[in-house]
């Protein structure tokens, strides 16, 4: 749960996209003309800072000053330079929002400290480990897959996350939320099912395109520099699997999960839908010779030995509730927590008598 988006990239990105889109609409040239856009000169840090008033906001009897803003803003600039997309006009427009979010972060840190939630590596690590232990199988499988794709072990992942200052703050905020404004927020399975039933179009899986095919495979890898003994062992292994499948084709997914050395093995060997030219020639040729449901013999490619099953094209369908339940409950719960967070922030601002001192843009 990302509690705030006060970092430069988060504050600027949406505003930049909106502004660029509006500018494009206003300056579009007639079809008969070709107008080469003139890029505005990139602002320097000094030019940008000259646009910041000395006093920006009041809260808790204090003044948020230009120096306070610079201390938070300047370290976020990539390579210490102003991004080209950040124009003078855009900066002036989003300055009040950035100041407000910086003040809110300060107010949140004060409340967190009072409640004993101080960002630290030790606290972050303990919380991550606690969350992992509480995960259900689907959540744990998703996390494991993500970590594997990053070529990390679980311990390496936990250490990397807990080393991050931003993650330490985010996790401390999450724990604080659980004990305060989000304490009683819980989406039930019944509530998730009600949302699912009312919004089934959101869970529709589109049909495969006409020019695609669909297949699953089991792969026993062979390095291109492998010696004869290694190739023989791999061939014996794949032939053994093929013999089992000839006796019972229904074992394909189980054998893929157990024996395939392709990441697709975790999905029962499924490669999903793909078009012509997306697979190596030997693999594609083998798929094209099969009818849906048929299983090939051993197919050799540069990656090793495959057993391929051509799968039927996927028609448009709606994912069943049980397949999306866990993720949907989490999403709906985060939405409710987000609403509670905004209410809590408004309460903090009111209690601190927050007031912007930035003159209205002309």
MOSUL-V242728 format. One record per pair of residues at least 12 apart in sequence whose C-alpha atoms are under 10 Angstrom apart, sorted by the first residue. I is the first residue (numbers start at 1). GAP is how many residues later the second one is. If there is no record, write none. Layout:
i->(I;I)
gap->(GAP;GAP)
This chain:
i->(1;1;1;1;1;1;1;1;1;2;2;2;2;2;2;2;2;3;3;3;3;3;3;3;3;3;3;3;3;4;4;4;4;4;4;4;4;4;5;5;5;5;6;6;6;6;6;6;6;6;6;6;6;7;7;7;7;7;7;7;7;8;8;8;8;8;8;8;8;9;9;9;10;11;11;11;11;11;12;12;12;12;12;12;12;12;12;13;13;15;15;15;15;15;16;16;16;16;16;16;17;19;19;19;20;20;39;40;40;40;40;41;41;42;42;42;42;42;42;42;42;43;43;43;43;43;43;43;43;44;44;44;44;44;45;45;45;45;45;45;46;47;47;48;48;48;48;48;48;49;49;49;49;49;50;51;51;51;51;51;52;52;52;52;52;52;52;52;52;53;53;53;53;53;53;54;54;54;54;54;54;55;55;55;55;55;55;56;56;56;56;56;56;56;56;56;56;56;57;57;57;57;57;57;57;57;57;58;58;58;58;58;58;58;59;59;59;59;59;59;59;59;59;59;59;59;60;60;60;60;60;60;60;60;61;61;61;62;62;63;63;63;63;64;64;64;64;64;64;64;65;65;66;68;68;68;69;69;69;69;69;72;72;73;73;73;89;92;92;92;92;93;93;93;95;96;96;96;96;96;96;97;99;99;100;100;100;100;101;103;103;104;104;104;104;104;104;105;107;107;107;107;108;108;108;108;108;109;109;109;111;111;112;112;112;112;112;112;113;113;115;115;115;116;116;117;117;117;117;117;117;117;118;118;118;118;118;118;119;119;119;119;119;119;119;119;119;119;120;120;120;120;120;120;120;120;120;121;121;121;121;121;121;121;121;121;121;122;122;122;122;123;123;123;123;123;124;124;124;124;124;124;124;124;124;124;124;124;124;124;125;125;125;125;125;125;125;125;126;126;127;127;127;127;127;127;127;128;128;128;128;128;128;129;129;129;132;132;136;138;138;138;139;139;141;145;145;148;149;177;177;177;177;178;180;180;180;181;181;181;181;181;181;181;182;182;182;182;182;182;182;182;182;183;184;185;185;185;185;185;186;186;186;186;186;186;186;187;187;187;187;187;187;187;187;188;188;188;189;189;189;189;190;191;191;192;192;192;192;192;192;192;192;192;192;192;193;193;193;193;193;193;195;195;195;196;196;196;196;196;197;200;200;200;200;201;201;201;202;202;203;203;203;203;203;203;204;204;204;204;204;205;205;205;205;205;205;206;206;206;206;206;207;207;207;207;207;207;208;208;208;208;208;208;208;208;209;209;209;209;209;209;210;210;211;211;211;211;212;212;212;212;212;212;212;213;213;213;213;213;213;213;213;213;213;213;213;213;213;213;214;214;214;214;214;214;214;214;214;214;214;214;214;214;215;215;215;215;215;215;215;215;215;215;215;215;215;215;215;215;215;215;216;216;216;216;216;216;216;216;216;216;216;216;216;216;216;216;216;216;216;216;217;217;217;217;217;217;217;217;217;217;217;217;217;217;217;217;217;217;217;217;217;218;218;218;218;218;218;218;218;218;218;218;218;218;218;218;218;218;218;218;218;218;218;218;218;219;219;219;219;219;219;219;219;219;219;219;219;219;219;219;219;219;219;219;219;219;220;220;220;220;220;220;220;220;220;220;220;220;220;220;220;220;221;221;221;221;221;221;221;221;221;221;221;221;221;222;222;222;222;222;222;222;222;223;223;223;224;224;224;231;231;234;234;235;235;235;235;235;237;237;238;238;238;238;238;238;238;238;238;239;239;239;239;239;241;241;241;241;241;241;242;242;242;242;242;242;242;243;245;245;246;246;249;249;249;249;251;252;252;252;252;252;252;253;253;253;253;253;253;254;254;254;254;255;255;256;256;256;256;257;260;260;261;262;262;269;269;269;270;270;270;270;271;272;272;272;273;273;273;273;276;280;280;280;281;282;282;282;282;283;283;283;283;283;283;283;285;286;286;286;286;286;286;287;287;287;287;288;289;290;290;290;290;291;291;291;291;292;292;292;292;292;293;293;293;293;293;294;294;294;294;294;295;295;295;295;295;296;296;296;297)
gap->(169;170;172;173;330;333;334;336;337;165;167;168;169;171;172;332;336;102;166;167;168;169;170;171;174;334;335;338;339;97;98;100;101;166;169;334;337;338;93;96;97;100;66;67;91;92;93;94;95;96;97;98;99;65;66;69;70;91;94;95;159;64;65;66;67;68;69;70;90;67;68;69;88;83;84;86;87;90;71;73;74;78;79;82;83;85;86;72;73;71;75;76;78;79;69;70;71;74;75;78;68;66;70;71;65;70;45;44;45;47;48;43;46;39;40;41;42;43;44;45;46;38;39;40;41;42;43;44;45;36;37;38;39;40;29;32;35;36;37;38;36;35;41;34;38;39;40;43;44;17;18;20;21;25;16;15;37;40;41;44;13;14;15;17;18;39;40;43;306;12;13;14;304;305;306;12;13;14;15;303;304;12;13;14;301;302;303;12;13;39;40;43;44;299;300;301;302;303;39;42;43;46;297;298;299;300;301;45;294;295;296;297;298;299;44;45;48;289;290;291;292;293;294;295;296;297;47;289;290;291;292;293;294;295;291;292;293;290;292;291;292;293;294;35;36;38;39;291;292;293;34;292;33;31;34;35;26;29;30;33;34;27;30;25;26;29;272;266;268;269;270;267;268;269;263;260;261;262;263;264;265;259;257;259;249;254;255;256;244;246;251;241;242;244;245;248;250;240;238;241;242;245;65;68;236;237;240;60;63;64;65;237;60;61;63;64;65;68;59;63;61;64;65;56;60;52;54;55;56;57;58;59;50;51;53;54;55;58;43;46;47;48;49;50;51;52;53;54;42;43;44;45;47;48;49;51;52;38;39;40;41;42;43;44;46;47;48;37;40;41;46;39;45;48;49;52;34;35;37;38;39;40;41;43;44;45;46;47;48;51;33;34;35;36;37;38;43;46;32;36;31;35;41;44;45;47;48;29;30;31;33;34;43;25;26;29;22;26;190;185;188;189;187;188;125;118;121;115;114;160;163;164;167;159;160;161;164;156;158;159;160;161;162;163;151;152;154;155;156;157;158;159;162;154;153;148;149;151;152;155;143;144;146;147;148;150;151;141;142;143;144;145;146;147;149;141;144;145;136;137;139;140;139;138;141;129;132;133;134;135;136;137;138;139;140;141;128;129;131;132;135;136;133;134;137;124;125;128;129;132;124;118;119;120;121;116;117;118;116;117;114;115;116;117;118;121;112;113;114;115;116;109;110;111;112;113;114;108;109;110;111;112;66;106;107;108;109;110;64;65;66;104;105;106;107;108;64;65;66;104;105;106;65;103;62;63;64;65;60;61;62;63;64;66;101;58;59;60;61;62;63;71;74;75;79;97;98;99;100;101;56;57;58;59;60;61;73;78;95;96;97;98;99;100;54;55;56;57;58;59;69;72;75;77;78;80;93;94;95;96;97;98;36;37;40;48;49;51;52;53;54;55;56;57;71;79;90;91;92;93;94;95;35;36;38;39;43;45;47;48;51;52;53;54;66;78;79;88;89;90;91;92;93;20;23;24;34;35;37;38;39;40;41;42;43;44;46;47;50;51;52;80;87;88;89;90;91;15;19;37;40;41;42;43;44;45;46;50;79;80;81;82;84;85;86;87;88;89;13;14;15;16;17;18;39;40;41;42;80;83;84;85;86;87;13;14;17;39;40;41;79;80;81;82;83;84;85;12;13;78;79;80;81;82;83;79;80;81;78;79;80;73;74;70;71;63;65;69;70;71;22;68;21;22;59;60;61;66;67;68;69;58;59;66;67;68;14;15;18;19;57;66;13;53;54;55;56;64;65;54;50;62;49;51;44;45;46;60;17;16;17;43;55;56;57;12;13;14;15;16;17;12;13;14;15;13;14;12;13;14;51;12;46;47;43;41;44;38;39;40;38;39;40;41;40;39;41;42;38;39;40;41;12;21;22;23;20;17;18;19;20;16;17;18;19;23;24;25;14;12;13;21;22;23;24;21;22;23;24;22;21;18;19;20;21;18;19;20;21;17;18;19;20;21;15;16;17;18;19;14;15;16;17;18;12;13;14;15;16;12;13;14;12)
